Amino acid sequence: MKFQSIYSFSETLARLRAALESNGFTIFATIDHRAAARSAGLDMPPTTVLIYGNPKGGTPLMIAAPDFALELPLRVLVREGEQGKTYVTLNPATTLDGKHGLPPGMAEKLAPPEKLIANAIGASADN
């Protein structure tokens, strides 16, 4: 699922952090791919992955299907594309249904952040 943000890269990233944290999600890690590229003498547009989750939501899924822990915590990619447009990409919960033995229908418990993310960035779908 890919959205185009109406905000700049840095504002999109800040809005996503604030929206997730104010709704009970923890940002476990931030991966700044651009900084990593620069450390290797390379350059790329701003590209950051936020790794986030909520143990209250994820733990029951991992109890039901222990190998599902490979899919958690969740990730959201924020990147700057052509002409300074900012894109936000994530794996929809529907793609996780049944993975690693997760009982059918349980992945829908991971869907609420999708709407939260879209709303935080004033998004329009851009597949």
C-alpha positions, -999 to 999 in steps of 0.1 A, spaced: 0 0 0 15 33 -11 3 68 -3 15 102 -15 18 126 14 8 162 11 37 172 33 74 174 29 96 144 37 106 158 72 71 169 81 57 136 70 82 117 91 74 140 121 36 137 116 39 99 114 59 97 146 35 119 165 4 101 152 18 67 161 31 76 195 0 96 205 -21 65 197 -2 41 219 24 28 195 61 26 203 87 35 177 112 8 183 137 19 157 144 44 129 165 33 100 179 62 80 189 47 47 202 80 33 226 84 63 238 48 58 244 54 21 264 86 28 285 66 53 294 44 24 302 74 1 269 71 -18 239 93 -20 202 87 -23 171 107 -16 157 108 19 145 73 28 136 63 63 119 32 78 100 35 111 97 2 130 67 5 153 42 -16 173 22 -22 204 28 -53 225 -9 -54 234 -18 -59 198 11 -80 186 16 -104 215 -17 -123 210 -8 -129 174 27 -142 183 11 -165 209 -14 -178 183 14 -183 157 50 -180 172 67 -178 139 46 -147 131 71 -128 153 91 -126 121 65 -100 108 65 -79 139 70 -51 148 54 -34 118 73 -11 94 65 20 74 87 35 47 89 72 41 108 83 10 113 113 -12 106 106 -48 108 126 -80 101 164 -79 103 163 -40 71 143 -36 69 122 -4 57 86 -4 47 64 25 46 27 19 35 -2 42 25 -38 39 -13 -39 44 -26 -62 72 -45 -82 45 -11 -94 31 -2 -109 65 -33 -130 69 -24 -167 73 14 -160 72 35 -182 94 5 -201 106 -15 -171 118 -51 -182 120 -74 -166 93 -88 -132 103 -63 -124 130 -41 -101 108 -70 -76 107 -60 -66 142 -30 -50 126 -51 -28 102 -59 2 125 -26 20 120 -31 20 82 -60 45 85 -41 64 112 -10 67 89 -31 78 59 -49 105 80 -17 118 95 -2 126 61 -33 138 43 -28 109 19 -41 98 -14 -35 63 -26 -9 61 -53 -3 26 -65 
